[in-house]
């Protein structure tokens, strides 16, 4: 039973961490990843309270992730600033409100995602505490790496204004996210085998 749950977490992370878009449409939608997470957390909830908390936090995340399946590309009309498209009239006001609403949804999604992943790794620590010390320690390392990656992504919104550094920074964060994704996927596979 645990092996199936960790396989679902494996595939869930793949959907969540890879963002591949064609004309604004997410080919690997995060919603599928969060549904897989929900199935796994529900099955693992009897192994510790962290999985139960992750399950409860994951439900609103399924709904919020629906908004990221399609993201329209921003067109250059009016006066543009990063994140805000300013134009005049009722249509301009509507655009500003939509932009602020999408910012709030993105912020709520980020906070929920961090809480879900935190409870996932802490749940693995709970499960492996007296049995597999290596998984116990690795769960802590993976959580810290995931948190640092998310902080690096947020820092990118500031560094993007430094012309010669922004490209290198984005490439570095992209490479780090790919490496971390494969490390986490391998960790989920080992958890499924050992737990």
Beta strands, then each sheet from edge to edge (+ up, - down):
strand 1: 21-22
strand 2: 25-26
strand 3: 79-81
strand 4: 84-86
sheet 1: 1+ 2-
sheet 2: 3+ 4-
end
